[in-house]
Amino acid sequence: MAKETRVLVVDDDISFAESLTDILTEKGYIAVAVNSGEEALEKIKERSFDVVLMDVKMPVMDGMQTFKEIKKISRSTVVIMMTAYSMDDLVHDALKEGAYGVLRKPLDIELVIRRIEISKAGGSLTMIVDDDPNICTSLKDILEEKGYVVTTAKDGKEAISVAKERPEDIAIIDMQLPFLNGLETFSELKKINSKIHAIIITAYKEEMKDLVEQALAKGAYACIYKPFDPQKIVEMVEEITRKKKKEA
């Protein structure tokens, strides 16, 4: 699979770009390095790339500007941003515009590989909607270690606001939420992305029975009851990702 994937590395640090390209080539990818946004655009015009690994901070044409121009040339190309800096506004703008996640330098190569492979499955942007910050943090950490791009929301209103900027592929939704319950949240997220896959979670099996059944009837993927093994969630997310890739 890797040998069929073309990866363009864009970074003004020549040594870093060449080193990363060498590693990707050893992993079986067709990898090419360039050192500026202008060079990246020329390469994209010459040939197609499946994935672009793009440094955010570059002189003349930064990663954000380059990303926008790449999308004009090839909308299907997955762009993953890389940064060694805390540039929250710029990173947020890139994600809002459709970048497939951000990788922090120094890079974890295994995470880079997982992120590339998952992006090829057609996305699998994942959102966790739960008012329990511990659940959000623990699930986010576990899924990000697996290479998934994960956002969190503490309630249905925040989830909808996030999804309007960046529609999610998978949502893990607690049934008991402030403002909007899990069913209402799922229904609104489906209006934004009709193909979203939802995994419902709840600690109240009997009390939430009717709402869970309605969510499943509306197309929710599954329901898991708290307390649960986080690995169960990971397995479901991976199962959904494989299904998306097969369909693609």
N, C-alpha and C positions, 0 to 999 in steps of 0.2 A: 504493500500500500504506500509506504513512504516514498519509494522510488518513483512513483507516479506523481508526486507532489512537488510543484515548483515553488520555491520560497525566495523572496527578495529581501535582503537585509539592508536597511537604510540607516546609516549612522556616520556622523562626521569624524568619529574616532576610528581611523583607518585600521589600527591594530585590533580593536574590538570587533569591528565588522568582519575582518578577515578571519579572526579566530572563531567567531560564531559560525561563519560560513563553513569553515573547515569541519567543525563539530557536526553541523547538520549534514554535510556531505558524507561524513563517516557513518551517520545514522541512516543513510540511504536516500536522503532528499536531494533534489536537484536545486542547489543553492547558489545564489549570485549575490555579490556585495557591491553596493555603491555608497558614495560618501556625501551625497547632497540630495536635496529634494529635486533639483533640476535633473540630475542624473537618473533618479528614480522614475520620473515621468518619461524620460526618453526610453528607458528599459521597458516600461509598461506599454508604451506605444509600439515597441519592436516585437514584443512577444507577451503572451499571457502568463500571469502568475496566480497560483491558488491562494497564497498567503504572503503578506508583506509584514515584516517585523520592523517597525518604524520608531526611531528615536524621537522623542517629543521636542527636545531642545537642540536646534541646529541653526547655524548662521544663514542669513539671506532669506531662505524659505524654511520655516520651521516645520515640525512634523504635522501640526494641525493644518497648515496651508497646503502641504503636500498631500495629506489625506483627502482633503476636499477636491483637489485636482484629480487625484487617482480615481475617485468615485465618478467623476465626469467621463473618464475614459473607460473604466471597467467597473461597473457597479457590483459584479459578482465576486470581485477580489476581496478576500478577508484581510482587514488591516488590524494588526495588534500593536498597540503603542508600547514603547519601552521608555522608562525614565529612571534616573538616579535621584531626582529631586521631588520635593513635595510641592507639586503644581496642581493643586486641587481644582482650581477654576478651569485651567486648560484641559486637564484630564476629564473633568465633567463635561466640558463642551465636546470633546472628542467622542465620548460615550454617547452623548445626546445625538450627535451627528451620525452615529452608527458604527463607530469603531468597536471591534470585538475584543473588549477588555484591555487591561493595562498590565504589563509585567514590570516589576521593580528590579532595578540593578542593585547589586550584582545578581545576575540571572541564575535561577535554579534550572539547569538544563532539562532535567526530567519533567519539570513543570512546563517548560517551553514546548517539549514534545507532546505532552498530553494536551496542552492548549491547541496546538496545531491540529492534532488528530480530532479533537472534539469539534473544532471550528469547521472541519470538513464534513461533519455530520449534519451541517445545516444550522448550526448555531447552538441551541440549548442554553440560552441565557436563562438563568434561574433566579426566582425571587422567593424569599422566605417572608411570610406575613404572620407575625406573632407578636403579641404584646409582652411576651416574656423575653427579655433581652438575653438571658442565658441560653435559651434554645436557639435564638437567632445567631448568636455568636458561635456556639458550638457547631451547629449545622453548616454555617458559612465557612468556618475554618476547615472542616472535614471535606466539604465539596470543593473548595478552592485548592486544597492539596491534591485533589483528583484532576484538577485542570479546568473546572467549570468557572464561568463568570457569574458571580453571585451578588445580588443586591438584597437589602432587607427593608422591611416596612413594619412599623409598630401597630398599624391599624389599616382598615380598608381604604380610608381616604388617602393616606399616604401611598398605598400600593397603587391606586388608580392614577395618582399624580405622577408617580415614577413611570408607570406603564405607558402613559400618554406621550412621554418623552422618548421612551425606548421600550416598545412592546416586548414582553417576555415570552419565552417558549414554554417554560415550566414554572408553575407556582405551587409552593408548599404553603397551604393556608390553614391557620387555626380556625376552628368553627366559632369559638367564642371570642369576639373581638369588640373593641369599643366602636361606637358609631354605627358601623355596618357589620353584620355577622358574616361568617365565612361564605355562606351561600350567596348573599348579596354581593360580596366582594368578588366572588368567582363569576357571577353573572355580569358584573360591570367589566371585569377583565376580558371576558369573552367578547364583549362589544368592541373592545380595542383590538383583540387578536382572536378571531374565531377558532383558530387552531391550537390555542393554548392548552397544555396538559396540566391538570390540577391534581395535586395529592392533598387530600383533606386530612388534617390531624385534629384530634380532640381528646380531652381527658374525661368527657362526659358521655359515655356510650349510650345510656338510656335516655338522658335528657335531650341529647342532640340527634337521636335516632331519626326523627322525621326530616330534619334538615339535611342530615347525611344522605338519606335515601333520595331526597330531592336533588342534591348535588350530583349524586351518581347518575340519576336519571337525566340530568342536563349534560352529562358527558365527563364528569370528574373521573380521573384515572383510577383512583383507589382511595380508601380511607384507612388510616393507621391510628390506633388508640394509644394515648400516653399512659404510662411511660413506655417508650419504645427504644429499640436498639437503633442508633443513628445509621448503622450499616444497612439497615432495611431501607431507609430513605435513599441512601447512595445506590443500592441495587436497583431501586425503582427508577431513579434518575438515569442511570446507565441503560436500563431496559428501554426507557422512552427514547433516549438518544440513539440507540441501535435501531429502533423502529423508524425514527425520523430519517436516519441514513439510508435504510432499506427502501423507504418510500421515495427518497430523493433519487 
